[in-house]
């Protein structure tokens, strides 16, 4: 369950093909492999990698979100579940 409160401001490290990688050290420390996180209001299944979160984006998620407009260095809102 998500509260709608932004836990931290992350930075897009990479968005290549269907993989999104966001530098978010605080959130990466709270999430397990296969866990959930909201990035810019979109719930994603993520895995922590170092101090970042990595997610595979489906075509439907890309179509219904603004992820295709993101570039490396862009700031994103990150929230972890309760």
Backbone atoms as SQL, in Angstrom:
CREATE TABLE atoms (id INTEGER PRIMARY KEY, chain TEXT, resi INTEGER, resn TEXT, atom TEXT, x REAL, y REAL, z REAL);
INSERT INTO atoms VALUES
  (1, 'A', 1, 'UNK', 'N', 0.842, -1.156, 0.000),
  (2, 'A', 1, 'UNK', 'CA', 0.000, 0.000, 0.000),
  (3, 'A', 1, 'UNK', 'C', 0.902, 1.238, 0.000),
  (4, 'A', 2, 'UNK', 'N', 0.509, 2.230, -0.792),
  (5, 'A', 2, 'UNK', 'CA', 1.257, 3.475, -0.892),
  (6, 'A', 2, 'UNK', 'C', 0.443, 4.609, -0.274),
  (7, 'A', 3, 'UNK', 'N', 1.122, 5.554, 0.355),
  (8, 'A', 3, 'UNK', 'CA', 0.450, 6.662, 1.020),
  (9, 'A', 3, 'UNK', 'C', 0.281, 7.879, 0.117),
  (10, 'A', 4, 'UNK', 'N', 1.085, 7.964, -0.925),
  (11, 'A', 4, 'UNK', 'CA', 1.076, 9.142, -1.777),
  (12, 'A', 4, 'UNK', 'C', 2.113, 10.160, -1.349),
  (13, 'A', 5, 'UNK', 'N', 2.839, 9.861, -0.283),
  (14, 'A', 5, 'UNK', 'CA', 3.909, 10.747, 0.183),
  (15, 'A', 5, 'UNK', 'C', 5.213, 10.361, -0.514),
  (16, 'A', 6, 'UNK', 'N', 5.841, 11.337, -1.103),
  (17, 'A', 6, 'UNK', 'CA', 7.092, 11.087, -1.809),
  (18, 'A', 6, 'UNK', 'C', 8.187, 10.839, -0.786),
  (19, 'A', 7, 'UNK', 'N', 8.859, 9.698, -0.921),
  (20, 'A', 7, 'UNK', 'CA', 9.910, 9.341, 0.026),
  (21, 'A', 7, 'UNK', 'C', 11.229, 10.005, -0.276),
  (22, 'A', 8, 'UNK', 'N', 11.517, 10.188, -1.550),
  (23, 'A', 8, 'UNK', 'CA', 12.749, 10.863, -1.938),
  (24, 'A', 8, 'UNK', 'C', 12.685, 11.271, -3.400),
  (25, 'A', 9, 'UNK', 'N', 13.541, 12.180, -3.739),
  (26, 'A', 9, 'UNK', 'CA', 13.670, 12.625, -5.108),
  (27, 'A', 9, 'UNK', 'C', 14.837, 11.847, -5.702),
  (28, 'A', 10, 'UNK', 'N', 14.532, 11.008, -6.700),
  (29, 'A', 10, 'UNK', 'CA', 15.563, 10.204, -7.331),
  (30, 'A', 10, 'UNK', 'C', 16.006, 10.842, -8.639),
  (31, 'A', 11, 'UNK', 'N', 17.026, 10.262, -9.235),
  (32, 'A', 11, 'UNK', 'CA', 17.537, 10.753, -10.519),
  (33, 'A', 11, 'UNK', 'C', 17.635, 9.586, -11.481),
  (34, 'A', 12, 'UNK', 'N', 17.136, 9.775, -12.681),
  (35, 'A', 12, 'UNK', 'CA', 17.225, 8.735, -13.697),
  (36, 'A', 12, 'UNK', 'C', 18.694, 8.549, -14.050),
  (37, 'A', 13, 'UNK', 'N', 19.185, 7.335, -13.864),
  (38, 'A', 13, 'UNK', 'CA', 20.556, 7.018, -14.269),
  (39, 'A', 13, 'UNK', 'C', 20.568, 6.572, -15.724),
  (40, 'A', 14, 'UNK', 'N', 19.566, 5.777, -16.061),
  (41, 'A', 14, 'UNK', 'CA', 19.526, 5.223, -17.409),
  (42, 'A', 14, 'UNK', 'C', 18.102, 4.812, -17.741),
  (43, 'A', 15, 'UNK', 'N', 17.715, 5.071, -18.961),
  (44, 'A', 15, 'UNK', 'CA', 16.482, 4.504, -19.490),
  (45, 'A', 15, 'UNK', 'C', 16.836, 4.053, -20.899),
  (46, 'A', 16, 'UNK', 'N', 16.983, 2.745, -21.023),
  (47, 'A', 16, 'UNK', 'CA', 17.460, 2.174, -22.284),
  (48, 'A', 16, 'UNK', 'C', 16.594, 0.967, -22.610),
  (49, 'A', 17, 'UNK', 'N', 15.982, 1.001, -23.767),
  (50, 'A', 17, 'UNK', 'CA', 15.075, -0.080, -24.127),
  (51, 'A', 17, 'UNK', 'C', 13.925, -0.112, -23.151),
  (52, 'A', 18, 'UNK', 'N', 13.738, -1.241, -22.507),
  (53, 'A', 18, 'UNK', 'CA', 12.634, -1.358, -21.554),
  (54, 'A', 18, 'UNK', 'C', 13.101, -1.324, -20.101),
  (55, 'A', 19, 'UNK', 'N', 14.343, -0.918, -19.848),
  (56, 'A', 19, 'UNK', 'CA', 14.892, -0.893, -18.488),
  (57, 'A', 19, 'UNK', 'C', 15.051, 0.549, -18.003),
  (58, 'A', 20, 'UNK', 'N', 14.490, 0.807, -16.837),
  (59, 'A', 20, 'UNK', 'CA', 14.614, 2.105, -16.169),
  (60, 'A', 20, 'UNK', 'C', 15.457, 1.906, -14.917),
  (61, 'A', 21, 'UNK', 'N', 16.462, 2.745, -14.773),
  (62, 'A', 21, 'UNK', 'CA', 17.316, 2.686, -13.574),
  (63, 'A', 21, 'UNK', 'C', 17.328, 4.066, -12.941),
  (64, 'A', 22, 'UNK', 'N', 16.930, 4.105, -11.657),
  (65, 'A', 22, 'UNK', 'CA', 16.802, 5.366, -10.927),
  (66, 'A', 22, 'UNK', 'C', 17.712, 5.340, -9.705),
  (67, 'A', 23, 'UNK', 'N', 18.583, 6.333, -9.571),
  (68, 'A', 23, 'UNK', 'CA', 19.420, 6.463, -8.380),
  (69, 'A', 23, 'UNK', 'C', 18.540, 6.978, -7.250),
  (70, 'A', 24, 'UNK', 'N', 18.326, 6.138, -6.243),
  (71, 'A', 24, 'UNK', 'CA', 17.478, 6.474, -5.090),
  (72, 'A', 24, 'UNK', 'C', 17.971, 5.659, -3.896),
  (73, 'A', 25, 'UNK', 'N', 19.072, 6.072, -3.277),
  (74, 'A', 25, 'UNK', 'CA', 19.698, 5.267, -2.226),
  (75, 'A', 25, 'UNK', 'C', 18.803, 4.950, -1.033),
  (76, 'A', 26, 'UNK', 'N', 18.020, 5.911, -0.589),
  (77, 'A', 26, 'UNK', 'CA', 17.131, 5.694, 0.559),
  (78, 'A', 26, 'UNK', 'C', 16.091, 4.616, 0.233),
  (79, 'A', 27, 'UNK', 'N', 15.485, 4.713, -0.931),
  (80, 'A', 27, 'UNK', 'CA', 14.454, 3.754, -1.338),
  (81, 'A', 27, 'UNK', 'C', 15.051, 2.388, -1.664),
  (82, 'A', 28, 'UNK', 'N', 16.230, 2.367, -2.283),
  (83, 'A', 28, 'UNK', 'CA', 16.869, 1.097, -2.630),
  (84, 'A', 28, 'UNK', 'C', 17.169, 0.275, -1.380),
  (85, 'A', 29, 'UNK', 'N', 17.448, 0.953, -0.285),
  (86, 'A', 29, 'UNK', 'CA', 17.710, 0.257, 0.967),
  (87, 'A', 29, 'UNK', 'C', 16.466, -0.318, 1.616),
  (88, 'A', 30, 'UNK', 'N', 15.293, 0.100, 1.171),
  (89, 'A', 30, 'UNK', 'CA', 14.034, -0.360, 1.767),
  (90, 'A', 30, 'UNK', 'C', 13.318, -1.421, 0.941),
  (91, 'A', 31, 'UNK', 'N', 13.784, -1.674, -0.282),
  (92, 'A', 31, 'UNK', 'CA', 13.072, -2.564, -1.202),
  (93, 'A', 31, 'UNK', 'C', 13.880, -3.836, -1.439),
  (94, 'A', 32, 'UNK', 'N', 13.184, -4.949, -1.500),
  (95, 'A', 32, 'UNK', 'CA', 13.819, -6.230, -1.835),
  (96, 'A', 32, 'UNK', 'C', 13.634, -6.520, -3.318),
  (97, 'A', 33, 'UNK', 'N', 14.390, -7.467, -3.811),
  (98, 'A', 33, 'UNK', 'CA', 14.258, -7.899, -5.200),
  (99, 'A', 33, 'UNK', 'C', 12.826, -8.360, -5.458),
  (100, 'A', 34, 'UNK', 'N', 12.182, -7.800, -6.472),
  (101, 'A', 34, 'UNK', 'CA', 10.791, -8.133, -6.777),
  (102, 'A', 34, 'UNK', 'C', 9.793, -7.315, -6.001),
  (103, 'A', 35, 'UNK', 'N', 10.278, -6.359, -5.223),
  (104, 'A', 35, 'UNK', 'CA', 9.410, -5.491, -4.442),
  (105, 'A', 35, 'UNK', 'C', 8.782, -4.407, -5.307),
  (106, 'A', 36, 'UNK', 'N', 8.071, -3.508, -4.661),
  (107, 'A', 36, 'UNK', 'CA', 7.361, -2.446, -5.369),
  (108, 'A', 36, 'UNK', 'C', 7.902, -1.078, -4.998),
  (109, 'A', 37, 'UNK', 'N', 7.791, -0.169, -5.943),
  (110, 'A', 37, 'UNK', 'CA', 8.082, 1.243, -5.711),
  (111, 'A', 37, 'UNK', 'C', 7.245, 2.043, -6.695),
  (112, 'A', 38, 'UNK', 'N', 6.868, 3.229, -6.292),
  (113, 'A', 38, 'UNK', 'CA', 6.189, 4.156, -7.199),
  (114, 'A', 38, 'UNK', 'C', 7.226, 5.140, -7.709),
  (115, 'A', 39, 'UNK', 'N', 7.289, 5.267, -9.003),
  (116, 'A', 39, 'UNK', 'CA', 8.177, 6.238, -9.633),
  (117, 'A', 39, 'UNK', 'C', 7.295, 7.175, -10.439),
  (118, 'A', 40, 'UNK', 'N', 7.303, 8.439, -10.062),
  (119, 'A', 40, 'UNK', 'CA', 6.419, 9.439, -10.680),
  (120, 'A', 40, 'UNK', 'C', 4.962, 8.982, -10.698),
  (121, 'A', 41, 'UNK', 'N', 4.556, 8.322, -9.604),
  (122, 'A', 41, 'UNK', 'CA', 3.166, 7.914, -9.452),
  (123, 'A', 41, 'UNK', 'C', 2.790, 6.600, -10.099),
  (124, 'A', 42, 'UNK', 'N', 3.757, 5.921, -10.719),
  (125, 'A', 42, 'UNK', 'CA', 3.488, 4.639, -11.387),
  (126, 'A', 42, 'UNK', 'C', 4.118, 3.529, -10.564),
  (127, 'A', 43, 'UNK', 'N', 3.312, 2.557, -10.158),
  (128, 'A', 43, 'UNK', 'CA', 3.810, 1.430, -9.379),
  (129, 'A', 43, 'UNK', 'C', 4.600, 0.504, -10.296),
  (130, 'A', 44, 'UNK', 'N', 5.823, 0.189, -9.880),
  (131, 'A', 44, 'UNK', 'CA', 6.691, -0.679, -10.658),
  (132, 'A', 44, 'UNK', 'C', 7.220, -1.810, -9.794),
  (133, 'A', 45, 'UNK', 'N', 7.466, -2.952, -10.398),
  (134, 'A', 45, 'UNK', 'CA', 8.173, -4.033, -9.739),
  (135, 'A', 45, 'UNK', 'C', 9.648, -3.749, -9.955),
  (136, 'A', 46, 'UNK', 'N', 10.399, -3.652, -8.865),
  (137, 'A', 46, 'UNK', 'CA', 11.790, -3.215, -8.948),
  (138, 'A', 46, 'UNK', 'C', 12.728, -4.208, -8.281),
  (139, 'A', 47, 'UNK', 'N', 14.005, -3.977, -8.534),
  (140, 'A', 47, 'UNK', 'CA', 15.045, -4.695, -7.803),
  (141, 'A', 47, 'UNK', 'C', 16.104, -3.677, -7.440),
  (142, 'A', 48, 'UNK', 'N', 16.619, -3.746, -6.216),
  (143, 'A', 48, 'UNK', 'CA', 17.669, -2.818, -5.819),
  (144, 'A', 48, 'UNK', 'C', 19.001, -3.225, -6.430),
  (145, 'A', 49, 'UNK', 'N', 19.720, -2.273, -6.965),
  (146, 'A', 49, 'UNK', 'CA', 21.047, -2.494, -7.531),
  (147, 'A', 49, 'UNK', 'C', 21.932, -1.373, -7.007),
  (148, 'A', 50, 'UNK', 'N', 22.858, -1.701, -6.111),
  (149, 'A', 50, 'UNK', 'CA', 23.695, -0.701, -5.453),
  (150, 'A', 50, 'UNK', 'C', 22.776, 0.321, -4.769),
  (151, 'A', 51, 'UNK', 'N', 22.874, 1.572, -5.123),
  (152, 'A', 51, 'UNK', 'CA', 22.017, 2.610, -4.544),
  (153, 'A', 51, 'UNK', 'C', 20.934, 3.049, -5.516),
  (154, 'A', 52, 'UNK', 'N', 20.522, 2.127, -6.373),
  (155, 'A', 52, 'UNK', 'CA', 19.533, 2.458, -7.398),
  (156, 'A', 52, 'UNK', 'C', 18.420, 1.414, -7.425),
  (157, 'A', 53, 'UNK', 'N', 17.339, 1.771, -8.089),
  (158, 'A', 53, 'UNK', 'CA', 16.235, 0.853, -8.343),
  (159, 'A', 53, 'UNK', 'C', 16.186, 0.605, -9.843),
  (160, 'A', 54, 'UNK', 'N', 15.971, -0.641, -10.205),
  (161, 'A', 54, 'UNK', 'CA', 15.900, -0.990, -11.619),
  (162, 'A', 54, 'UNK', 'C', 14.570, -1.680, -11.880),
  (163, 'A', 55, 'UNK', 'N', 13.913, -1.288, -12.966),
  (164, 'A', 55, 'UNK', 'CA', 12.616, -1.863, -13.320),
  (165, 'A', 55, 'UNK', 'C', 12.566, -2.114, -14.820),
  (166, 'A', 56, 'UNK', 'N', 11.868, -3.176, -15.194),
  (167, 'A', 56, 'UNK', 'CA', 11.606, -3.454, -16.596),
  (168, 'A', 56, 'UNK', 'C', 10.216, -2.901, -16.901),
  (169, 'A', 57, 'UNK', 'N', 10.142, -2.033, -17.894),
  (170, 'A', 57, 'UNK', 'CA', 8.885, -1.380, -18.257),
  (171, 'A', 57, 'UNK', 'C', 8.203, -2.127, -19.395),
  (172, 'A', 58, 'UNK', 'N', 6.943, -2.443, -19.196),
  (173, 'A', 58, 'UNK', 'CA', 6.183, -3.081, -20.276),
  (174, 'A', 58, 'UNK', 'C', 5.783, -2.022, -21.303),
  (175, 'A', 59, 'UNK', 'N', 5.410, -2.470, -22.466),
  (176, 'A', 59, 'UNK', 'CA', 4.960, -1.549, -23.514),
  (177, 'A', 59, 'UNK', 'C', 3.731, -0.775, -23.040),
  (178, 'A', 60, 'UNK', 'N', 2.848, -1.435, -22.325),
  (179, 'A', 60, 'UNK', 'CA', 1.639, -0.776, -21.816),
  (180, 'A', 60, 'UNK', 'C', 1.980, 0.307, -20.799),
  (181, 'A', 61, 'UNK', 'N', 2.930, 0.028, -19.909),
  (182, 'A', 61, 'UNK', 'CA', 3.352, 1.035, -18.931),
  (183, 'A', 61, 'UNK', 'C', 3.956, 2.239, -19.639),
  (184, 'A', 62, 'UNK', 'N', 4.777, 1.997, -20.631),
  (185, 'A', 62, 'UNK', 'CA', 5.391, 3.098, -21.384),
  (186, 'A', 62, 'UNK', 'C', 4.328, 3.908, -22.110),
  (187, 'A', 63, 'UNK', 'N', 3.332, 3.229, -22.638),
  (188, 'A', 63, 'UNK', 'CA', 2.282, 3.907, -23.395),
  (189, 'A', 63, 'UNK', 'C', 1.425, 4.798, -22.492),
  (190, 'A', 64, 'UNK', 'N', 1.187, 4.361, -21.266),
  (191, 'A', 64, 'UNK', 'CA', 0.279, 5.079, -20.366),
  (192, 'A', 64, 'UNK', 'C', 0.985, 6.006, -19.374),
  (193, 'A', 65, 'UNK', 'N', 2.278, 6.140, -19.492),
  (194, 'A', 65, 'UNK', 'CA', 3.031, 7.006, -18.583),
  (195, 'A', 65, 'UNK', 'C', 3.885, 7.993, -19.391),
  (196, 'A', 66, 'UNK', 'N', 4.649, 8.784, -18.664),
  (197, 'A', 66, 'UNK', 'CA', 5.550, 9.731, -19.323),
  (198, 'A', 66, 'UNK', 'C', 6.994, 9.239, -19.308),
  (199, 'A', 67, 'UNK', 'N', 7.204, 7.956, -19.065),
  (200, 'A', 67, 'UNK', 'CA', 8.564, 7.424, -18.986),
  (201, 'A', 67, 'UNK', 'C', 9.341, 7.611, -20.283),
  (202, 'A', 68, 'UNK', 'N', 8.672, 7.614, -21.413),
  (203, 'A', 68, 'UNK', 'CA', 9.374, 7.797, -22.687),
  (204, 'A', 68, 'UNK', 'C', 9.953, 9.195, -22.850),
  (205, 'A', 69, 'UNK', 'N', 9.515, 10.133, -22.031),
  (206, 'A', 69, 'UNK', 'CA', 10.042, 11.500, -22.124),
  (207, 'A', 69, 'UNK', 'C', 11.225, 11.722, -21.181),
  (208, 'A', 70, 'UNK', 'N', 11.547, 10.731, -20.339),
  (209, 'A', 70, 'UNK', 'CA', 12.638, 10.867, -19.382),
  (210, 'A', 70, 'UNK', 'C', 13.990, 10.657, -20.049),
  (211, 'A', 71, 'UNK', 'N', 14.993, 11.297, -19.479),
  (212, 'A', 71, 'UNK', 'CA', 16.371, 11.128, -19.928),
  (213, 'A', 71, 'UNK', 'C', 17.266, 11.038, -18.691),
  (214, 'A', 72, 'UNK', 'N', 18.471, 10.558, -18.886),
  (215, 'A', 72, 'UNK', 'CA', 19.423, 10.454, -17.783),
  (216, 'A', 72, 'UNK', 'C', 19.596, 11.824, -17.131),
  (217, 'A', 73, 'UNK', 'N', 19.561, 11.829, -15.803),
  (218, 'A', 73, 'UNK', 'CA', 19.711, 13.062, -15.045),
  (219, 'A', 73, 'UNK', 'C', 18.403, 13.702, -14.625),
  (220, 'A', 74, 'UNK', 'N', 17.286, 13.280, -15.230),
  (221, 'A', 74, 'UNK', 'CA', 15.986, 13.840, -14.853),
  (222, 'A', 74, 'UNK', 'C', 15.609, 13.419, -13.435),
  (223, 'A', 75, 'UNK', 'N', 14.993, 14.323, -12.696),
  (224, 'A', 75, 'UNK', 'CA', 14.522, 14.040, -11.353),
  (225, 'A', 75, 'UNK', 'C', 13.164, 13.346, -11.410),
  (226, 'A', 76, 'UNK', 'N', 12.963, 12.358, -10.528),
  (227, 'A', 76, 'UNK', 'CA', 11.691, 11.637, -10.439),
  (228, 'A', 76, 'UNK', 'C', 11.314, 11.475, -8.972),
  (229, 'A', 77, 'UNK', 'N', 10.036, 11.415, -8.698),
  (230, 'A', 77, 'UNK', 'CA', 9.539, 11.150, -7.349),
  (231, 'A', 77, 'UNK', 'C', 9.568, 9.653, -7.097),
  (232, 'A', 78, 'UNK', 'N', 10.061, 9.254, -5.944),
  (233, 'A', 78, 'UNK', 'CA', 10.140, 7.838, -5.599),
  (234, 'A', 78, 'UNK', 'C', 9.460, 7.625, -4.252),
  (235, 'A', 79, 'UNK', 'N', 8.613, 6.600, -4.206),
  (236, 'A', 79, 'UNK', 'CA', 7.908, 6.254, -2.971),
  (237, 'A', 79, 'UNK', 'C', 7.956, 4.742, -2.792),
  (238, 'A', 80, 'UNK', 'N', 8.229, 4.300, -1.587),
  (239, 'A', 80, 'UNK', 'CA', 8.186, 2.872, -1.277),
  (240, 'A', 80, 'UNK', 'C', 6.910, 2.563, -0.498),
  (241, 'A', 81, 'UNK', 'N', 6.465, 1.320, -0.541),
  (242, 'A', 81, 'UNK', 'CA', 5.214, 0.985, 0.158),
  (243, 'A', 81, 'UNK', 'C', 5.389, 0.965, 1.673),
  (244, 'A', 82, 'UNK', 'N', 4.248, 1.025, 2.357),
  (245, 'A', 82, 'UNK', 'CA', 4.263, 0.926, 3.816),
  (246, 'A', 82, 'UNK', 'C', 4.735, -0.433, 4.178);
